[in-house]
Amino acid sequence: MCISCTRKRNKIAEKLIKSDKMLKQLTLVEDEKKDEINHIAESYTGIYAMHKYWSKKPYNIIREFILRYTNKEDIVLDPFCGSGISISESIITERKPIGIDINPSAIFITKQMVEKIPTTLLEREFKNLRKEIKDEINSFYTVKRGGKPFIGTHFIWKGDNLMEVWYKNKKRRIVEEPTEEDVRLALSFSYEKIPYYYPKNRFFHNSRINANREHHIYDLFTPRNLMGLSLLMDRIEKIEKSSFRKFFTFCFTASVGQASKMVFVIKRRGKYNKKSRKPKKEVGSWVIGYWIPKENFEINVWNCFENRYRRIIKAKKIQESTPYTVKEAETFEELGSQNVLLVNGPAQKVLKEIPDNSVDYVITDPPHGNRQPYLELSMMWNNWLKKSVDYEDEIVISESKDRNKDIHNYYQLLNKVFVEIERVLKPDHRFSLLFNSLDDETWMNLLLTMNDLNFQLEKVETLGYSAHSVVQDTRQAGLKTDFILTFRKALTKNIQNIELISVRNDRGYITSLIETYVKKSENGVYTYLILNFLVSELLQQNKFFRLSEVLNVLKMEFEREGNKWIRRKI
Ligand SMILES: C[S@@+](CC[C@H](N)C(=O)[O-])C[C@H]1O[C@@H](n2cnc3c(N)ncnc32)[C@H](O)[C@@H]1O
């Protein structure tokens, strides 16, 4: 670009910066969290915290979008519904959601989250279950001291060696080294002798999530805990009433991670055990993937289950008194009289069952490339649930060589879903897409696909996570926010194309945009905020750029102070 063009661009940039909208944004730039982020997520409590799922979306923001773009009774579609936040929020606001997910666990979790269930009867059923098997499970963890039996709550293992035993004596926690008898009891269990069902499948090999094809799902558990879990599941399966059976199965899958060897030991610096003078150890939790730490916990299965049950029943009691009802439809047509349709299957195929121009609003958070291989991560749950899984149709980039899920397959399948979304959405209606990527190609694919599909970009907003809600991208330049891009299905094909501008050629323009932005903050600005700002600003003008090129501009034109960028000192 010639110098005069650059000057012209710079002038436009100056003008833009003076505009009201920009000023309003810029006046917010001060504090690292709130500036430039349109929506802040609330943390997950109550029904939203009953069961783990990855990349759960904040209910308060999803609800806000549903209220903004729809009316009561409207049909809201989420073809990648995951743990079902868009589904619960649609039902609560009296819309009619359609949720699709290829992951059987996702649909199971969604159904259990929204289901209202009579808690008094459930509590009675829980008491029956407890009477039937609590003592039997607890007997697996008996710790004898001075001839008296106590119930072990936690056992710390280092590889194959039992290192520590925790038990309770009149509500007081005792931490001790194991006796020979403790070791003998722990080692008396073996996988082969377990008489009930337990998952025997092998993992796909994927070092990124610490999954090894030589290992089975049951290797995640000590033989003792596997025995406890399989006995518990066996009894749950015998519960007559289907809704209760599913509820307790839900409590089971919600607690199974904590009963695995994936629970690590936290050593608090500076805190010591009074008696042994050894560093105090605390219980970690299963986070992601199948990493078994060298030093890990074996937690009493009954305690894991009962603790989770208590948390879930508390949320269910509150839910019971809310006014909404759930009437599940089996087909799209039944949505006339019912209010929710949930389908387990690949969106690219399931959407074909939905008529043209029939959906009022689409809100979704699609799988983000290689971020989370959902079906591989959910293998443990799906296998306990005895669900068959369609790995072939998953939209994912997986590092697993066993799967053949590359970037090409990812785009091909994802684009098929976008085509279907365009077909089923009513003309002039909105499609909000939650998006989080730093990758140029992912952005370009998305924007070009949307352009080809008659979707006009209408609004770009950012969503920030509170410190307690979720761990997003931890890379230094990572987008610590999601974008929410809202498109409108245009009535005619005549929509403005997105222009890819070259940051290298338009360096002056981009630099001046960043400079004016950075200038407003005395202490400098984080990379992700600069990227957020540029993406939002340029997309509103139907322009886009390669994010990677901006990082070069930052390095060349700005200075770093700690993790923040400031104007170059002359
Ligand atoms: C980013 S997550 C959605 C999480 C969701 N927003 C929540 O709050 O829990 C993407 C979802 O897409 C699902 N998925 C992957 N491939 C799919 C396909 N072909 N059809 C439908 N769902 C698919 C995954 O199982 C995963 O649950």
The ligand as a Gaussian input file, in Angstrom:
#p B3LYP/6-31G(d) Opt

LIG

0 1
 C      -17.732000     -26.925000      22.692000
 S      -18.716000     -28.305000      23.079000
 C      -20.232000     -27.643000      23.543000
 C      -20.270000     -27.369000      25.012000
 C      -21.547000     -26.683000      25.422000
 N      -21.577000     -25.340000      24.940000
 C      -21.757000     -26.692000      26.937000
 O      -22.068000     -25.635000      27.496000
 O      -21.609000     -27.724000      27.545000
 C      -18.971000     -29.010000      21.508000
 C      -19.838000     -30.257000      21.487000
 O      -19.925000     -30.722000      20.136000
 C      -20.126000     -32.117000      20.188000
 N      -19.900000     -32.684000      18.829000
 C      -18.752000     -32.996000      18.200000
 N      -19.021000     -33.468000      16.971000
 C      -20.349000     -33.443000      16.808000
 C      -21.231000     -33.782000      15.748000
 N      -20.791000     -34.267000      14.604000
 N      -22.561000     -33.603000      15.945000
 C      -23.047000     -33.133000      17.117000
 N      -22.256000     -32.826000      18.154000
 C      -20.931000     -32.949000      18.004000
 C      -19.184000     -32.588000      21.285000
 O      -19.593000     -33.836000      21.798000
 C      -19.324000     -31.443000      22.298000
 O      -20.263000     -31.752000      23.287000

